[in-house]
Amino acid sequence: MPHRYAYTVAMQSGAGVLGGSALLRHDLLRREVAVHDFGPYREAGEAVFVPRGPLSAEDDGWLLTYVHDGRTDRSDLVVLDAGDFTGPPVAVVHLPGRVPSGFHANWIGS
């Protein structure tokens, strides 16, 4: 089955970082791109999609990503509603330190 959505990190040209301040949602059917910008000095990592349930639509769930703040040198775990991609985060978990750029994780349901 073909996928309609793809999520990527917006790379910053010449900024000297591995990530960017925004996540992009590519709608492959409509050929549109939505932007969720985390703001200056903030670097987003790759997002992981978590479906709301086993029979959920492709955009019915959450996106989890680590976001590093260059001003505080700390990271947050940010949860976005995939159906309201450009809206405010559903949750933000402030972590006590920095999650390294390029850190990858797998989220496995129980």
Number of C-alpha atoms within 10 A of each C-alpha: 3 6 9 13 17 11 19 17 20 21 16 14 10 6 9 8 11 15 23 26 22 23 25 18 20 17 15 13 10 9 9 10 13 14 18 20 16 19 12 12 14 22 26 30 27 22 22 17 20 19 16 15 9 6 8 10 11 15 18 17 19 22 22 22 22 27 29 27 19 13 9 11 13 17 23 21 17 20 22 22 21 23 14 15 18 16 12 12 18 12 13 15 11 13 13 10 12 16 18 13 16 12 9 13 10 6 9 6 5 3
